[in-house]
Amino acid sequence: KAVKEGMLEKRSDGLLQLWKKKRCILTEEGLLLIPPKHPPPPQQQQQPAPPAEPAAKMKELHFSNMKTVDCVERKGKYVYFTVVMAEGKEIDFRCAQEQGWNAAITLQMVQYKNRQAILAVRS
């Protein structure tokens, strides 16, 4: 289930490092990045969804692969932050300060890691 939905800007990996808008859905498991023109992921429905753009364009940053969320800086109307993945890959984002994406992602990641730790202790 979605904890938070909205637009985030992600810095591209290419040479130009352009900011690209992504529709984001924050869940209890991770962050889904969807190109803005892409249809939303199908909710548990019976009939198959019509084929759209390939799902390869949709990215999931799962909390099990996430190390930290670093708030880099607040500049103008934006807050810039970096999601650091377990393998060392860094993904840069920015959003309007009042949207609080960095705090929401951090909170969900901490809750996810806590749930995993409790499960590990119980087993």
Secondary structure as GFF3:
##gff-version 3
##sequence-region A 1 123
A	DSSP	beta_strand	2	11	.	.	.	ID=ss1
A	DSSP	beta_strand	19	27	.	.	.	ID=ss2
A	DSSP	beta_strand	30	34	.	.	.	ID=ss3
A	DSSP	three_ten_helix	55	57	.	.	.	ID=ss4
A	DSSP	beta_strand	59	62	.	.	.	ID=ss5
A	DSSP	three_ten_helix	63	65	.	.	.	ID=ss6
A	DSSP	beta_strand	66	75	.	.	.	ID=ss7
A	DSSP	beta_strand	78	85	.	.	.	ID=ss8
A	DSSP	beta_strand	90	96	.	.	.	ID=ss9
A	DSSP	three_ten_helix	97	99	.	.	.	ID=ss10
A	DSSP	alpha_helix	101	122	.	.	.	ID=ss11
###
